[in-house]
Amino acid sequence: MTILATRLDPSSESYQANRLDMLAKLEALDAEHGKALDGGGPKYVERHRKRGKLLARERIELLIDPDSAFLELSPLAAWGTEYPVGAALVSGIGVVEGVECVITASDPTVRGGASNPWTLRKALRANEIARVNRLPLVNLVESAGADLPSQKEVFIPGGAVFRDLTRLSAAGIPTVAVVFGNSTAGGAYIPGMSDHVVMVKERSKVFLGGPPLVKMATGEESDDESLGGAEMHARVSGLADYFAVDELDAIRAARRIVSRLNWTKSGPGPLASGSAPAPEHDEDELLGIVPGDLKAPFDPREVIARTVDGSDFDEFKPLYGPSLATGWATVHGYPVGILANARGVLFSEESQKSAQFIQLANQRDIPLLFLHNTTGYMVGREYEQGGMIKHGSAMINAVSNSRVPHISVLIGASYGAGHYGMCGRAFEPRFLFAWPSAKCAVMGPQQLAGVLSIVSRQSAAASGRPFDEEGDAAMRALVEQQIESESLPAFLSGRLYDDGVIDPRDTRTVLGLCLSAAHNAPIEGARGYGVFRM
C-alpha cells in the first residue's frame, strides 16, 4: 500500500487561521441554506400545516429508506436573484426500497410551488442527473404551475421538462409522479407523461384548465373534483394508477412502486466487499488545509489523504508536471483516478500528463475525480513558443471526449481555461461541488481589473488623451469588487453552475454517494479520441 503521509500541523498558526476562516465561511453558508429550509416563511408554512399537509422535505424523508442519506442538490438555486433561495423545489438523490432515485419535491409554501426560471433550471438539472446516471425519477408534485409574471422565461424552455420525462421512459428509466395537490395547466403533463402516477383523495387536482378557465373558454360550469380530482382520474379518466386516501398512503404507494421496478445497477459494484477502510488521517483536519488567501499554496495530497480509502494513493508521474498531482485510489470501494492541482498554474508538462492519465482511466473504465485549485494555463512568450496552447488543448480534448463518469470539486481557485481542463460545468461532469473556499471566474479580480486598466491606458495613449489615474483607480476597485462577488460559491451555486456548496468534512461521503449513483449506469470509457496536436 502507498499510504500518503501528512505534513499538516494542526497546532500551527497557519492551520488555525485557515480553520477559523473556513468555519466562518461555513457559518455564513448555513445561514443561506437556512433560507431554503424556511421555504415561503412562517406564515405560509403554518398555513400549509393547517391544511393537514406535509412539507416538501418531510415528504422526502418519509419516502426514502429509514436512516438513509439524502444528497440534496442545488439547495442555493436562485441565490442572489429576485426569487427565493431554493427556487421552490427540493431535489436530490435518495434510496427508496434499496433503489437510488432522483427525487424532486415542489415546495408549495413558496408561491404555491409555482415554477420560476430557476425552478425550471433546477428541475432540468435533476432530469439530466437521472438520465446520465440511469436513476429512477420520483417527482413529488404540488405546484400552481408557471409563476405567471415570469412566464416569458418559463413557458418556452419549460417544455423540456415534459420532453425529458418521455425520453427517460423511452430509455427504460422509470418515472413516478406523486401528486399531493395542484398539478394544473402545463403541470398536468407531469403525471400525464410519467410511467406511474399516484393521486391523493380530495387533495390532488390535475386538469389542463381549472373551473374559471373552463367557464371562460366553453361556458361550462364545473367543480375541481369532477374536473380533475383524484377519484375522477382513478375511476373515469384512468390518469391515476393509484388512489391514495392521504399523503402517508401516497408515499407508501410510491415506495411499493419503486420496490416492484425490478431495478438493478448496470455498473460494477465496489471492489472490496464490506465497508471500505476510512482514511488514515482525520477528516476534520480538512477545515484547515485551504488558506483564506488562495494565492498561498497548499498541497492537495493533504485533501486526498483525508478523502480516499485508507489514505492509499498511487501517484502517476510524480516527478513530471509537479503542478498537477495524478494517481489512483478508491473511495468507498469505488476505483477513481484523481487529478488535483498542486501549485495553481498548469504548464505544458501538466497538460500532457493529464491527457495521458485521462486516456488511461478511459481504457480501464475508471471514473475521474478533479480537485480544482488552478489559476489557469501558463502565459508568456517562453510558454507560448513551447506549445502551451496545443498542450492545453490536448488536455481539454481528453476531458471533452472522456466517457467515464467525472466528478469535480472546486476546493480553491478555478480560473480561466484551467477550469475547462479540469472539467468545469461546461464539460458536463456527472456532479460538481464546491467548498466554501472556492472561487471561479475567467481570472482573478485583480488580474481582470488590471487587464482592463492596461487596455484603457493604451487606448488613451493611442488617441493622445491624458489618462485619468483617479478614474482608473475607481474603475479597478469597482471591477475587483464585482468580480470578487461573482466568483464566490453562493453566487455560482445560485446559478446552478455547481450542484451544491459542501462542508469539506462531508467530501468523502458526498463522493461515495455520487460514485454509487453513477454506477447505476454502465461504466465504459472512450476508446477513441479526436486529433491531438503533438
GUVEX-381755 format. One record per residue (C-alpha): residue number from 0; x, y, z. Coordinates in steps of 0.25 Angstrom, whole numbers, plus 5000, padded with zeros to 4 digits. Layout:
N
pt num->NUM&xx->X&yy->Y&zz->Z
...
***
This chain:
534
pt num->0&xx->5000&yy->5000&zz->5000
pt num->1&xx->5004&yy->5014&zz->4997
pt num->2&xx->4999&yy->5022&zz->5009
pt num->3&xx->5000&yy->5037&zz->5008
pt num->4&xx->5008&yy->5043&zz->5019
pt num->5&xx->5004&yy->5056&zz->5025
pt num->6&xx->5012&yy->5069&zz->5027
pt num->7&xx->5000&yy->5076&zz->5033
pt num->8&xx->5002&yy->5082&zz->5047
pt num->9&xx->4988&yy->5085&zz->5053
pt num->10&xx->4995&yy->5093&zz->5064
pt num->11&xx->5002&yy->5103&zz->5055
pt num->12&xx->4997&yy->5117&zz->5054
pt num->13&xx->4994&yy->5116&zz->5039
pt num->14&xx->4986&yy->5104&zz->5041
pt num->15&xx->4978&yy->5110&zz->5052
pt num->16&xx->4976&yy->5123&zz->5043
pt num->17&xx->4971&yy->5114&zz->5031
pt num->18&xx->4962&yy->5106&zz->5040
pt num->19&xx->4955&yy->5119&zz->5046
pt num->20&xx->4954&yy->5125&zz->5033
pt num->21&xx->4947&yy->5112&zz->5027
pt num->22&xx->4938&yy->5111&zz->5040
pt num->23&xx->4933&yy->5126&zz->5037
pt num->24&xx->4930&yy->5123&zz->5023
pt num->25&xx->4922&yy->5110&zz->5027
pt num->26&xx->4914&yy->5119&zz->5037
pt num->27&xx->4911&yy->5128&zz->5026
pt num->28&xx->4907&yy->5117&zz->5017
pt num->29&xx->4898&yy->5111&zz->5028
pt num->30&xx->4890&yy->5124&zz->5028
pt num->31&xx->4888&yy->5124&zz->5013
pt num->32&xx->4884&yy->5109&zz->5014
pt num->33&xx->4874&yy->5113&zz->5025
pt num->34&xx->4867&yy->5122&zz->5015
pt num->35&xx->4864&yy->5110&zz->5006
pt num->36&xx->4859&yy->5102&zz->5018
pt num->37&xx->4850&yy->5113&zz->5023
pt num->38&xx->4842&yy->5112&zz->5010
pt num->39&xx->4832&yy->5123&zz->5008
pt num->40&xx->4833&yy->5127&zz->5022
pt num->41&xx->4826&yy->5124&zz->5035
pt num->42&xx->4813&yy->5130&zz->5030
pt num->43&xx->4812&yy->5121&zz->5018
pt num->44&xx->4818&yy->5109&zz->5025
pt num->45&xx->4807&yy->5110&zz->5036
pt num->46&xx->4796&yy->5111&zz->5026
pt num->47&xx->4801&yy->5099&zz->5019
pt num->48&xx->4801&yy->5091&zz->5032
pt num->49&xx->4787&yy->5095&zz->5036
pt num->50&xx->4783&yy->5089&zz->5023
pt num->51&xx->4788&yy->5076&zz->5028
pt num->52&xx->4799&yy->5075&zz->5018
pt num->53&xx->4814&yy->5071&zz->5020
pt num->54&xx->4825&yy->5080&zz->5016
pt num->55&xx->4834&yy->5076&zz->5004
pt num->56&xx->4846&yy->5071&zz->5012
pt num->57&xx->4836&yy->5063&zz->5021
pt num->58&xx->4830&yy->5056&zz->5009
pt num->59&xx->4844&yy->5053&zz->5004
pt num->60&xx->4848&yy->5048&zz->5018
pt num->61&xx->4837&yy->5038&zz->5018
pt num->62&xx->4839&yy->5034&zz->5004
pt num->63&xx->4854&yy->5030&zz->5006
pt num->64&xx->4858&yy->5018&zz->5014
pt num->65&xx->4859&yy->5020&zz->5029
pt num->66&xx->4873&yy->5025&zz->5033
pt num->67&xx->4878&yy->5026&zz->5019
pt num->68&xx->4885&yy->5038&zz->5013
pt num->69&xx->4878&yy->5049&zz->5004
pt num->70&xx->4888&yy->5056&zz->4996
pt num->71&xx->4881&yy->5070&zz->4993
pt num->72&xx->4885&yy->5076&zz->4981
pt num->73&xx->4885&yy->5091&zz->4977
pt num->74&xx->4880&yy->5096&zz->4990
pt num->75&xx->4884&yy->5110&zz->4988
pt num->76&xx->4878&yy->5111&zz->4974
pt num->77&xx->4873&yy->5125&zz->4971
pt num->78&xx->4882&yy->5131&zz->4982
pt num->79&xx->4885&yy->5146&zz->4979
pt num->80&xx->4873&yy->5147&zz->4970
pt num->81&xx->4859&yy->5153&zz->4972
pt num->82&xx->4854&yy->5139&zz->4974
pt num->83&xx->4854&yy->5131&zz->4988
pt num->84&xx->4866&yy->5123&zz->4991
pt num->85&xx->4864&yy->5109&zz->4987
pt num->86&xx->4855&yy->5112&zz->4975
pt num->87&xx->4842&yy->5106&zz->4981
pt num->88&xx->4848&yy->5092&zz->4978
pt num->89&xx->4855&yy->5082&zz->4986
pt num->90&xx->4864&yy->5072&zz->4978
pt num->91&xx->4874&yy->5061&zz->4981
pt num->92&xx->4877&yy->5046&zz->4982
pt num->93&xx->4872&yy->5037&zz->4992
pt num->94&xx->4870&yy->5022&zz->4994
pt num->95&xx->4855&yy->5017&zz->4993
pt num->96&xx->4853&yy->5002&zz->4996
pt num->97&xx->4868&yy->5000&zz->4993
pt num->98&xx->4868&yy->5007&zz->4980
pt num->99&xx->4875&yy->5020&zz->4977
pt num->100&xx->4866&yy->5030&zz->4971
pt num->101&xx->4866&yy->5045&zz->4967
pt num->102&xx->4855&yy->5051&zz->4975
pt num->103&xx->4849&yy->5065&zz->4973
pt num->104&xx->4838&yy->5071&zz->4982
pt num->105&xx->4831&yy->5084&zz->4980
pt num->106&xx->4831&yy->5094&zz->4991
pt num->107&xx->4816&yy->5099&zz->4992
pt num->108&xx->4820&yy->5109&zz->5003
pt num->109&xx->4827&yy->5117&zz->4992
pt num->110&xx->4817&yy->5124&zz->4983
pt num->111&xx->4809&yy->5111&zz->4983
pt num->112&xx->4821&yy->5103&zz->4977
pt num->113&xx->4820&yy->5111&zz->4964
pt num->114&xx->4832&yy->5110&zz->4955
pt num->115&xx->4841&yy->5122&zz->4953
pt num->116&xx->4853&yy->5121&zz->4943
pt num->117&xx->4862&yy->5116&zz->4954
pt num->118&xx->4852&yy->5105&zz->4958
pt num->119&xx->4852&yy->5101&zz->4943
pt num->120&xx->4867&yy->5100&zz->4943
pt num->121&xx->4867&yy->5092&zz->4955
pt num->122&xx->4857&yy->5082&zz->4950
pt num->123&xx->4864&yy->5081&zz->4937
pt num->124&xx->4877&yy->5078&zz->4944
pt num->125&xx->4870&yy->5067&zz->4953
pt num->126&xx->4865&yy->5061&zz->4940
pt num->127&xx->4879&yy->5061&zz->4934
pt num->128&xx->4885&yy->5054&zz->4946
pt num->129&xx->4874&yy->5043&zz->4945
pt num->130&xx->4877&yy->5041&zz->4930
pt num->131&xx->4892&yy->5041&zz->4930
pt num->132&xx->4893&yy->5032&zz->4943
pt num->133&xx->4881&yy->5023&zz->4940
pt num->134&xx->4874&yy->5027&zz->4952
pt num->135&xx->4859&yy->5025&zz->4954
pt num->136&xx->4852&yy->5039&zz->4955
pt num->137&xx->4841&yy->5041&zz->4966
pt num->138&xx->4834&yy->5055&zz->4965
pt num->139&xx->4826&yy->5059&zz->4978
pt num->140&xx->4817&yy->5069&zz->4971
pt num->141&xx->4809&yy->5081&zz->4977
pt num->142&xx->4811&yy->5093&zz->4968
pt num->143&xx->4802&yy->5104&zz->4964
pt num->144&xx->4809&yy->5103&zz->4950
pt num->145&xx->4817&yy->5114&zz->4944
pt num->146&xx->4820&yy->5127&zz->4952
pt num->147&xx->4812&yy->5136&zz->4943
pt num->148&xx->4820&yy->5149&zz->4944
pt num->149&xx->4832&yy->5141&zz->4939
pt num->150&xx->4825&yy->5133&zz->4928
pt num->151&xx->4833&yy->5139&zz->4917
pt num->152&xx->4845&yy->5132&zz->4923
pt num->153&xx->4838&yy->5119&zz->4927
pt num->154&xx->4828&yy->5115&zz->4916
pt num->155&xx->4836&yy->5112&zz->4904
pt num->156&xx->4848&yy->5105&zz->4911
pt num->157&xx->4839&yy->5099&zz->4921
pt num->158&xx->4834&yy->5089&zz->4910
pt num->159&xx->4848&yy->5082&zz->4912
pt num->160&xx->4843&yy->5076&zz->4926
pt num->161&xx->4832&yy->5068&zz->4918
pt num->162&xx->4842&yy->5064&zz->4907
pt num->163&xx->4851&yy->5059&zz->4918
pt num->164&xx->4840&yy->5050&zz->4924
pt num->165&xx->4837&yy->5044&zz->4911
pt num->166&xx->4852&yy->5042&zz->4908
pt num->167&xx->4854&yy->5036&zz->4921
pt num->168&xx->4843&yy->5026&zz->4919
pt num->169&xx->4848&yy->5022&zz->4905
pt num->170&xx->4862&yy->5020&zz->4911
pt num->171&xx->4856&yy->5010&zz->4921
pt num->172&xx->4858&yy->5019&zz->4933
pt num->173&xx->4845&yy->5019&zz->4942
pt num->174&xx->4838&yy->5031&zz->4945
pt num->175&xx->4828&yy->5033&zz->4956
pt num->176&xx->4819&yy->5045&zz->4959
pt num->177&xx->4812&yy->5046&zz->4973
pt num->178&xx->4802&yy->5057&zz->4973
pt num->179&xx->4799&yy->5063&zz->4986
pt num->180&xx->4792&yy->5076&zz->4982
pt num->181&xx->4791&yy->5084&zz->4969
pt num->182&xx->4797&yy->5080&zz->4956
pt num->183&xx->4790&yy->5088&zz->4947
pt num->184&xx->4791&yy->5094&zz->4933
pt num->185&xx->4805&yy->5090&zz->4927
pt num->186&xx->4808&yy->5083&zz->4940
pt num->187&xx->4797&yy->5073&zz->4937
pt num->188&xx->4806&yy->5067&zz->4927
pt num->189&xx->4816&yy->5063&zz->4938
pt num->190&xx->4806&yy->5052&zz->4943
pt num->191&xx->4802&yy->5050&zz->4928
pt num->192&xx->4816&yy->5047&zz->4924
pt num->193&xx->4820&yy->5039&zz->4936
pt num->194&xx->4821&yy->5023&zz->4936
pt num->195&xx->4814&yy->5022&zz->4949
pt num->196&xx->4804&yy->5032&zz->4956
pt num->197&xx->4799&yy->5033&zz->4970
pt num->198&xx->4788&yy->5043&zz->4974
pt num->199&xx->4782&yy->5047&zz->4987
pt num->200&xx->4767&yy->5047&zz->4991
pt num->201&xx->4761&yy->5061&zz->4991
pt num->202&xx->4775&yy->5067&zz->4990
pt num->203&xx->4781&yy->5064&zz->4976
pt num->204&xx->4776&yy->5074&zz->4965
pt num->205&xx->4780&yy->5071&zz->4951
pt num->206&xx->4774&yy->5078&zz->4939
pt num->207&xx->4778&yy->5086&zz->4927
pt num->208&xx->4769&yy->5097&zz->4931
pt num->209&xx->4762&yy->5100&zz->4944
pt num->210&xx->4748&yy->5103&zz->4946
pt num->211&xx->4750&yy->5118&zz->4943
pt num->212&xx->4757&yy->5116&zz->4930
pt num->213&xx->4747&yy->5105&zz->4926
pt num->214&xx->4736&yy->5115&zz->4929
pt num->215&xx->4743&yy->5126&zz->4921
pt num->216&xx->4746&yy->5116&zz->4909
pt num->217&xx->4734&yy->5108&zz->4908
pt num->218&xx->4723&yy->5114&zz->4917
pt num->219&xx->4723&yy->5101&zz->4925
pt num->220&xx->4720&yy->5100&zz->4940
pt num->221&xx->4729&yy->5090&zz->4947
pt num->222&xx->4736&yy->5088&zz->4960
pt num->223&xx->4750&yy->5084&zz->4964
pt num->224&xx->4747&yy->5069&zz->4967
pt num->225&xx->4739&yy->5066&zz->4955
pt num->226&xx->4748&yy->5073&zz->4946
pt num->227&xx->4762&yy->5068&zz->4952
pt num->228&xx->4760&yy->5061&zz->4965
pt num->229&xx->4768&yy->5049&zz->4969
pt num->230&xx->4755&yy->5040&zz->4970
pt num->231&xx->4751&yy->5044&zz->4956
pt num->232&xx->4765&yy->5041&zz->4950
pt num->233&xx->4765&yy->5028&zz->4957
pt num->234&xx->4751&yy->5024&zz->4953
pt num->235&xx->4748&yy->5031&zz->4940
pt num->236&xx->4760&yy->5037&zz->4932
pt num->237&xx->4770&yy->5026&zz->4936
pt num->238&xx->4781&yy->5036&zz->4938
pt num->239&xx->4783&yy->5032&zz->4953
pt num->240&xx->4789&yy->5018&zz->4955
pt num->241&xx->4788&yy->5018&zz->4970
pt num->242&xx->4777&yy->5025&zz->4978
pt num->243&xx->4783&yy->5029&zz->4992
pt num->244&xx->4774&yy->5032&zz->5004
pt num->245&xx->4784&yy->5042&zz->5009
pt num->246&xx->4799&yy->5047&zz->5008
pt num->247&xx->4804&yy->5036&zz->5016
pt num->248&xx->4797&yy->5025&zz->5008
pt num->249&xx->4802&yy->5032&zz->4995
pt num->250&xx->4816&yy->5031&zz->5000
pt num->251&xx->4814&yy->5017&zz->5003
pt num->252&xx->4809&yy->5014&zz->4989
pt num->253&xx->4821&yy->5021&zz->4983
pt num->254&xx->4831&yy->5012&zz->4991
pt num->255&xx->4823&yy->5000&zz->4987
pt num->256&xx->4824&yy->5005&zz->4972
pt num->257&xx->4839&yy->5006&zz->4973
pt num->258&xx->4840&yy->4993&zz->4980
pt num->259&xx->4834&yy->4986&zz->4968
pt num->260&xx->4842&yy->4992&zz->4958
pt num->261&xx->4852&yy->4981&zz->4958
pt num->262&xx->4863&yy->4991&zz->4957
pt num->263&xx->4877&yy->4987&zz->4957
pt num->264&xx->4890&yy->4994&zz->4955
pt num->265&xx->4897&yy->4993&zz->4941
pt num->266&xx->4911&yy->4997&zz->4946
pt num->267&xx->4920&yy->4989&zz->4955
pt num->268&xx->4920&yy->4990&zz->4970
pt num->269&xx->4931&yy->4994&zz->4979
pt num->270&xx->4944&yy->4986&zz->4978
pt num->271&xx->4944&yy->4981&zz->4993
pt num->272&xx->4933&yy->4974&zz->5000
pt num->273&xx->4929&yy->4980&zz->5013
pt num->274&xx->4932&yy->4994&zz->5018
pt num->275&xx->4944&yy->5001&zz->5011
pt num->276&xx->4955&yy->5006&zz->5021
pt num->277&xx->4954&yy->5020&zz->5026
pt num->278&xx->4965&yy->5030&zz->5023
pt num->279&xx->4977&yy->5029&zz->5032
pt num->280&xx->4976&yy->5044&zz->5035
pt num->281&xx->4965&yy->5052&zz->5042
pt num->282&xx->4955&yy->5057&zz->5032
pt num->283&xx->4952&yy->5069&zz->5042
pt num->284&xx->4966&yy->5074&zz->5038
pt num->285&xx->4961&yy->5077&zz->5024
pt num->286&xx->4956&yy->5090&zz->5030
pt num->287&xx->4970&yy->5096&zz->5032
pt num->288&xx->4977&yy->5092&zz->5019
pt num->289&xx->4972&yy->5103&zz->5009
pt num->290&xx->4977&yy->5117&zz->5012
pt num->291&xx->4967&yy->5128&zz->5013
pt num->292&xx->4976&yy->5135&zz->5003
pt num->293&xx->4976&yy->5126&zz->4991
pt num->294&xx->4989&yy->5132&zz->4986
pt num->295&xx->4996&yy->5124&zz->4997
pt num->296&xx->5000&yy->5110&zz->4992
pt num->297&xx->4995&yy->5097&zz->4999
pt num->298&xx->4997&yy->5082&zz->4996
pt num->299&xx->4985&yy->5075&zz->4990
pt num->300&xx->4990&yy->5062&zz->4995
pt num->301&xx->4986&yy->5066&zz->5009
pt num->302&xx->4972&yy->5066&zz->5003
pt num->303&xx->4974&yy->5053&zz->4996
pt num->304&xx->4979&yy->5047&zz->5009
pt num->305&xx->4967&yy->5050&zz->5017
pt num->306&xx->4957&yy->5046&zz->5006
pt num->307&xx->4961&yy->5033&zz->4999
pt num->308&xx->4960&yy->5019&zz->5005
pt num->309&xx->4972&yy->5016&zz->5015
pt num->310&xx->4979&yy->5029&zz->5010
pt num->311&xx->4984&yy->5020&zz->4999
pt num->312&xx->4988&yy->5027&zz->4987
pt num->313&xx->4997&yy->5022&zz->4976
pt num->314&xx->5003&yy->5035&zz->4969
pt num->315&xx->5005&yy->5035&zz->4954
pt num->316&xx->5017&yy->5042&zz->4948
pt num->317&xx->5020&yy->5049&zz->4962
pt num->318&xx->5033&yy->5055&zz->4957
pt num->319&xx->5027&yy->5061&zz->4943
pt num->320&xx->5018&yy->5072&zz->4943
pt num->321&xx->5018&yy->5074&zz->4958
pt num->322&xx->5008&yy->5085&zz->4958
pt num->323&xx->4997&yy->5074&zz->4956
pt num->324&xx->4996&yy->5062&zz->4964
pt num->325&xx->4990&yy->5050&zz->4957
pt num->326&xx->4988&yy->5036&zz->4963
pt num->327&xx->4979&yy->5024&zz->4966
pt num->328&xx->4971&yy->5022&zz->4979
pt num->329&xx->4957&yy->5016&zz->4983
pt num->330&xx->4946&yy->5024&zz->4990
pt num->331&xx->4936&yy->5015&zz->4998
pt num->332&xx->4942&yy->5003&zz->4990
pt num->333&xx->4940&yy->5010&zz->4976
pt num->334&xx->4952&yy->5012&zz->4968
pt num->335&xx->4956&yy->5026&zz->4964
pt num->336&xx->4966&yy->5033&zz->4956
pt num->337&xx->4969&yy->5047&zz->4963
pt num->338&xx->4975&yy->5060&zz->4957
pt num->339&xx->4978&yy->5070&zz->4967
pt num->340&xx->4984&yy->5084&zz->4965
pt num->341&xx->4997&yy->5085&zz->4973
pt num->342&xx->5002&yy->5099&zz->4970
pt num->343&xx->4991&yy->5106&zz->4963
pt num->344&xx->4997&yy->5108&zz->4949
pt num->345&xx->4997&yy->5098&zz->4938
pt num->346&xx->5009&yy->5097&zz->4929
pt num->347&xx->5011&yy->5088&zz->4917
pt num->348&xx->5016&yy->5077&zz->4925
pt num->349&xx->5004&yy->5076&zz->4934
pt num->350&xx->4995&yy->5077&zz->4922
pt num->351&xx->5002&yy->5065&zz->4915
pt num->352&xx->5002&yy->5057&zz->4927
pt num->353&xx->4987&yy->5059&zz->4930
pt num->354&xx->4983&yy->5056&zz->4915
pt num->355&xx->4991&yy->5042&zz->4916
pt num->356&xx->4985&yy->5040&zz->4930
pt num->357&xx->4971&yy->5042&zz->4925
pt num->358&xx->4973&yy->5033&zz->4914
pt num->359&xx->4978&yy->5022&zz->4923
pt num->360&xx->4965&yy->5024&zz->4932
pt num->361&xx->4957&yy->5022&zz->4920
pt num->362&xx->4964&yy->5009&zz->4916
pt num->363&xx->4962&yy->5004&zz->4929
pt num->364&xx->4947&yy->5009&zz->4931
pt num->365&xx->4951&yy->5017&zz->4944
pt num->366&xx->4943&yy->5029&zz->4948
pt num->367&xx->4951&yy->5042&zz->4949
pt num->368&xx->4951&yy->5052&zz->4961
pt num->369&xx->4956&yy->5066&zz->4958
pt num->370&xx->4960&yy->5074&zz->4970
pt num->371&xx->4961&yy->5089&zz->4966
pt num->372&xx->4971&yy->5099&zz->4970
pt num->373&xx->4976&yy->5106&zz->4957
pt num->374&xx->4979&yy->5120&zz->4952
pt num->375&xx->4979&yy->5114&zz->4938
pt num->376&xx->4989&yy->5111&zz->4928
pt num->377&xx->5003&yy->5118&zz->4928
pt num->378&xx->5005&yy->5130&zz->4919
pt num->379&xx->5017&yy->5137&zz->4914
pt num->380&xx->5026&yy->5137&zz->4902
pt num->381&xx->5034&yy->5125&zz->4906
pt num->382&xx->5022&yy->5117&zz->4909
pt num->383&xx->5014&yy->5121&zz->4896
pt num->384&xx->5026&yy->5117&zz->4888
pt num->385&xx->5027&yy->5104&zz->4895
pt num->386&xx->5014&yy->5100&zz->4891
pt num->387&xx->5005&yy->5104&zz->4903
pt num->388&xx->4992&yy->5105&zz->4894
pt num->389&xx->4993&yy->5092&zz->4887
pt num->390&xx->4997&yy->5084&zz->4900
pt num->391&xx->4986&yy->5091&zz->4908
pt num->392&xx->4977&yy->5088&zz->4896
pt num->393&xx->4981&yy->5073&zz->4897
pt num->394&xx->4976&yy->5073&zz->4912
pt num->395&xx->4963&yy->5079&zz->4908
pt num->396&xx->4962&yy->5069&zz->4897
pt num->397&xx->4964&yy->5058&zz->4906
pt num->398&xx->4954&yy->5063&zz->4916
pt num->399&xx->4943&yy->5066&zz->4906
pt num->400&xx->4943&yy->5053&zz->4900
pt num->401&xx->4945&yy->5044&zz->4912
pt num->402&xx->4933&yy->5035&zz->4914
pt num->403&xx->4936&yy->5031&zz->4929
pt num->404&xx->4928&yy->5038&zz->4940
pt num->405&xx->4934&yy->5051&zz->4944
pt num->406&xx->4933&yy->5057&zz->4958
pt num->407&xx->4938&yy->5071&zz->4960
pt num->408&xx->4941&yy->5078&zz->4974
pt num->409&xx->4945&yy->5093&zz->4974
pt num->410&xx->4953&yy->5094&zz->4987
pt num->411&xx->4961&yy->5106&zz->4983
pt num->412&xx->4963&yy->5115&zz->4971
pt num->413&xx->4957&yy->5111&zz->4957
pt num->414&xx->4960&yy->5121&zz->4947
pt num->415&xx->4961&yy->5123&zz->4932
pt num->416&xx->4963&yy->5111&zz->4923
pt num->417&xx->4969&yy->5103&zz->4935
pt num->418&xx->4954&yy->5102&zz->4939
pt num->419&xx->4951&yy->5095&zz->4926
pt num->420&xx->4963&yy->5086&zz->4926
pt num->421&xx->4959&yy->5081&zz->4940
pt num->422&xx->4945&yy->5078&zz->4935
pt num->423&xx->4937&yy->5090&zz->4939
pt num->424&xx->4922&yy->5091&zz->4937
pt num->425&xx->4922&yy->5093&zz->4922
pt num->426&xx->4929&yy->5080&zz->4921
pt num->427&xx->4917&yy->5072&zz->4927
pt num->428&xx->4923&yy->5065&zz->4939
pt num->429&xx->4913&yy->5056&zz->4946
pt num->430&xx->4914&yy->5064&zz->4958
pt num->431&xx->4921&yy->5077&zz->4962
pt num->432&xx->4922&yy->5082&zz->4976
pt num->433&xx->4930&yy->5094&zz->4983
pt num->434&xx->4936&yy->5096&zz->4996
pt num->435&xx->4933&yy->5110&zz->5003
pt num->436&xx->4947&yy->5114&zz->5000
pt num->437&xx->4945&yy->5112&zz->4985
pt num->438&xx->4945&yy->5124&zz->4975
pt num->439&xx->4942&yy->5122&zz->4960
pt num->440&xx->4943&yy->5133&zz->4949
pt num->441&xx->4950&yy->5136&zz->4936
pt num->442&xx->4962&yy->5141&zz->4944
pt num->443&xx->4965&yy->5147&zz->4958
pt num->444&xx->4959&yy->5160&zz->4961
pt num->445&xx->4972&yy->5168&zz->4962
pt num->446&xx->4977&yy->5162&zz->4949
pt num->447&xx->4964&yy->5165&zz->4942
pt num->448&xx->4963&yy->5179&zz->4947
pt num->449&xx->4978&yy->5181&zz->4943
pt num->450&xx->4975&yy->5176&zz->4929
pt num->451&xx->4964&yy->5186&zz->4927
pt num->452&xx->4973&yy->5197&zz->4933
pt num->453&xx->4984&yy->5194&zz->4923
pt num->454&xx->4975&yy->5194&zz->4911
pt num->455&xx->4969&yy->5207&zz->4915
pt num->456&xx->4983&yy->5213&zz->4917
pt num->457&xx->4987&yy->5208&zz->4903
pt num->458&xx->4974&yy->5214&zz->4897
pt num->459&xx->4977&yy->5227&zz->4904
pt num->460&xx->4991&yy->5227&zz->4899
pt num->461&xx->4987&yy->5223&zz->4884
pt num->462&xx->4977&yy->5235&zz->4884
pt num->463&xx->4986&yy->5245&zz->4890
pt num->464&xx->4977&yy->5247&zz->4902
pt num->465&xx->4982&yy->5249&zz->4916
pt num->466&xx->4980&yy->5237&zz->4925
pt num->467&xx->4970&yy->5239&zz->4937
pt num->468&xx->4978&yy->5232&zz->4948
pt num->469&xx->4967&yy->5235&zz->4958
pt num->470&xx->4956&yy->5230&zz->4950
pt num->471&xx->4965&yy->5217&zz->4947
pt num->472&xx->4967&yy->5214&zz->4961
pt num->473&xx->4952&yy->5215&zz->4964
pt num->474&xx->4949&yy->5206&zz->4952
pt num->475&xx->4959&yy->5196&zz->4957
pt num->476&xx->4953&yy->5196&zz->4971
pt num->477&xx->4939&yy->5195&zz->4965
pt num->478&xx->4942&yy->5183&zz->4956
pt num->479&xx->4950&yy->5176&zz->4966
pt num->480&xx->4938&yy->5177&zz->4976
pt num->481&xx->4929&yy->5172&zz->4965
pt num->482&xx->4937&yy->5160&zz->4960
pt num->483&xx->4940&yy->5156&zz->4975
pt num->484&xx->4925&yy->5155&zz->4978
pt num->485&xx->4922&yy->5148&zz->4965
pt num->486&xx->4933&yy->5137&zz->4967
pt num->487&xx->4928&yy->5133&zz->4981
pt num->488&xx->4922&yy->5119&zz->4983
pt num->489&xx->4908&yy->5124&zz->4987
pt num->490&xx->4907&yy->5133&zz->4974
pt num->491&xx->4911&yy->5122&zz->4965
pt num->492&xx->4903&yy->5111&zz->4973
pt num->493&xx->4891&yy->5121&zz->4972
pt num->494&xx->4892&yy->5120&zz->4957
pt num->495&xx->4893&yy->5105&zz->4957
pt num->496&xx->4908&yy->5105&zz->4952
pt num->497&xx->4910&yy->5094&zz->4963
pt num->498&xx->4901&yy->5084&zz->4970
pt num->499&xx->4904&yy->5090&zz->4983
pt num->500&xx->4914&yy->5096&zz->4993
pt num->501&xx->4918&yy->5085&zz->5003
pt num->502&xx->4925&yy->5085&zz->5016
pt num->503&xx->4939&yy->5080&zz->5014
pt num->504&xx->4937&yy->5069&zz->5024
pt num->505&xx->4926&yy->5063&zz->5016
pt num->506&xx->4934&yy->5062&zz->5003
pt num->507&xx->4937&yy->5047&zz->5005
pt num->508&xx->4922&yy->5044&zz->5008
pt num->509&xx->4917&yy->5052&zz->4996
pt num->510&xx->4927&yy->5046&zz->4987
pt num->511&xx->4923&yy->5032&zz->4991
pt num->512&xx->4908&yy->5035&zz->4989
pt num->513&xx->4911&yy->5041&zz->4975
pt num->514&xx->4920&yy->5029&zz->4971
pt num->515&xx->4909&yy->5019&zz->4976
pt num->516&xx->4899&yy->5027&zz->4968
pt num->517&xx->4908&yy->5027&zz->4955
pt num->518&xx->4909&yy->5012&zz->4956
pt num->519&xx->4895&yy->5011&zz->4953
pt num->520&xx->4899&yy->5013&zz->4938
pt num->521&xx->4910&yy->5005&zz->4931
pt num->522&xx->4924&yy->5010&zz->4933
pt num->523&xx->4930&yy->5010&zz->4919
pt num->524&xx->4942&yy->5019&zz->4915
pt num->525&xx->4945&yy->5025&zz->4902
pt num->526&xx->4952&yy->5016&zz->4892
pt num->527&xx->4955&yy->5027&zz->4882
pt num->528&xx->4959&yy->5042&zz->4882
pt num->529&xx->4960&yy->5054&zz->4873
pt num->530&xx->4972&yy->5059&zz->4867
pt num->531&xx->4983&yy->5063&zz->4877
pt num->532&xx->4993&yy->5073&zz->4873
pt num->533&xx->5006&yy->5067&zz->4877
***
